[in-house]
Every structure is written in structure tokens, then in C-alpha cells.
Amino acid sequence: MKARFLIPLGIFLVVVVFLAIGLTKDPRDVPSVLINEKAPEFVLPDLLDPEKQVRSADMRGRVWLLNVWGTWCPECWREHDFLKYLAKSEGVAIIGIDWRDERGEALAFLRNKGNPFLAVGFDPDSQAIMDWGVYGAPETFLIDKKGFIRWKHTGAITSQLWREELKALMQRLEAES
Amino acid sequence: MRRFWLPLLLAVSFAAQGAIEAYRFDDPEKEARYKVLIDELRCLVCQNQNLADSNAELAQDMRRKTYEMVQQGASNEEVVTFMVSRYGDFVLYRPPLRSSTALLWVGPFIIFAIGVGVLISFIRKRGRERAPELSPEQIARAEQLLNQGKDRDQ
């Protein structure tokens, strides 16, 4: 009979547990529908040389990162040094897409802070970006040798993320034929 | 008085319209469909707004794409499929019924059924329970106790 008085407490505790779980989830972390899908192809003018083009098709047969950035995005500034480390010391192939940006500002940014990208596509009007379902920057995709998206991260790439997740995944994809 | 308010009201309505870009449609039916679509699609940046309400750049891009597709004669389903294949079910305010969303759709009905069940069992139980028979001494004692309480209150 006494246990009846514990029922509201029990319900309360269940609600607390659910709310606590809810607090740990980031509502901005929308799961990508593109994981394990074929990466959308893009052809964009080269940021550094408008005469040239940057094509996703040129990366076929390689494991590479697509990094979406813009000089208007503070997290991208924060992430930049680590991208340089990845490109230089870890030999990671990174293609950038400069999104909704001004060419002059983006060029100055790369000149001052260094350029970790093999190539940077310039996409001021979200022509290519829309196909990738990008809704914020920075956003990074990992594409395998066959041109499939295998991993995606919203927000800056950090050394912790690299150590704990990305490095092993890239090594595994490199081993795939 | 009216002469004073009217220009002000007009100015306010223009300012409100200025937040959203105006698209020209060759067909009023397309315009109506465009309005329905941007009303039903959800912006991913300001997560509790639809495309029509949001002035985020992403919402602008998505509105432009919706406009282009509608103007080229795409059906509502085609536009929705286009958005869902890129941004996921998240862009829909009305999620589709799937195994992963089944609980979302059925959950409220389950909770309602549980509530009705508890209520019915509660009512039945109360109907069966009778006030226990008391002996005259018990009644006298109960009255005494109740009166004691009254005295204290006063």
C-alpha cells in the first residue's frame, strides 16, 4: 500500500532521465541523409584562378575531405590551423568550398593564414552546396575512393576528433580498393 | 486621426514585406504552390521557423531553389523530394510515417489508451469499495477526534 506513494516519484524520475538524455543531444546536429550515398558531383570555378575549375570527379580513386568554409564563419578561422596540420603533417587531401563569400576576402584569408587545400571551389550562390545538404559552416565530408560519402562532421575539426575518429576511419578507407 | 495612422501602417507593412524577396510567377497556381511549400518546409538554421518566416541565408537559398523548381513546372512532391534527399526528413514539419517515426505518430494514442485504462480501473475499484462498517464506539471516537481538530483550528 505504501508503494503507491512512490508512483509519482517514479514517474518524476523517468521524466528526469528522459530530459537529461535530451539535454546531451545537440538539436543542430541533424543527421545527414547523404552518409553512404554517392557524393554529389560539383564543378566550381577555382577561387585562386577563376579561369580554372575545381571538379569533384578529379578526386576519384582517392580518399579525401571536402571542407565547406567561409571567411564569415568564426569556427572556420578556429579550425584553419588544424586543417593546415592535417594537410602538411598527416598528408590529408582536402578540397575546400568557399561558400557565400567574397573572393577578395577569401584570398586575403588564405594568403595570411596559409592554404591547406589542394584546391578551393568558389561557391558564392550555393550552387554546389545545396546538393550536399550543407546548412552551416564549417562542415566536413569524408569521401572514399569510389566517390561515396562515408562520414560527415558539422562544426570544426579538432585534434581530438581526428585522434578518436577520423584518423582510423581514413586509414580504413585507404585500405579499401 | 486616420490620416495620421494610414501612412504609418502602410510603412510598417512595407517594412515587413521587405524582409522576404519577391518572386514573379507566370502562373498564379504556381505562386500558390510556392507559398504552400515555403510554409511547410522547415529551415535548418533557425530550427523552429519555416522557410517563409526565416530570413536566414539558407532559407533564402532554399526559397530560391523552390521558386526555380516550381517555375520550371516541378510538382510539390518533386520539390519536397529534392529537399528531403539533401536535408533529410528534418525539413518536413510533418514527418512521414516510417518505422523510425512510428512511436512519434502512435505514441500519443498509446499514452491516451493507458490513461483511459487507468481511469476505468480506478472508477471500477472505487465502485466496488464500500465504506467499512463501524461499531458505535468507533463512531464516537471518530467524532471525538474530529472535534479535537476543530478546537485546535479555532
Contacts between the chains, C-beta under 8 A, distances in Angstrom:
chain1	res1	chain2	res2	distance
A	27	B	47	6.1
A	28	B	47	7.3
A	30	B	44	6.1
A	30	B	87	7.3
A	30	B	88	6.2
A	30	B	90	4.8
A	31	B	88	6.3
A	31	B	90	8.0
A	32	B	88	6.9
A	33	B	84	7.4
A	33	B	85	6.6
A	33	B	86	7.2
A	33	B	87	7.4
A	33	B	88	4.2
A	33	B	89	8.0
A	34	B	86	7.5
A	100	B	57	6.3
A	126	B	61	4.4
A	129	B	61	7.9
A	130	B	61	6.3
A	130	B	62	7.8
A	130	B	65	6.1
A	130	B	86	6.6
A	131	B	86	6.5
A	132	B	86	7.3
A	133	B	86	3.8
A	133	B	87	4.9
A	133	B	88	7.2
A	135	B	44	3.9
A	135	B	45	5.9
A	135	B	58	5.2
A	135	B	87	6.7
A	136	B	44	7.9
A	136	B	45	6.6
A	136	B	58	7.7
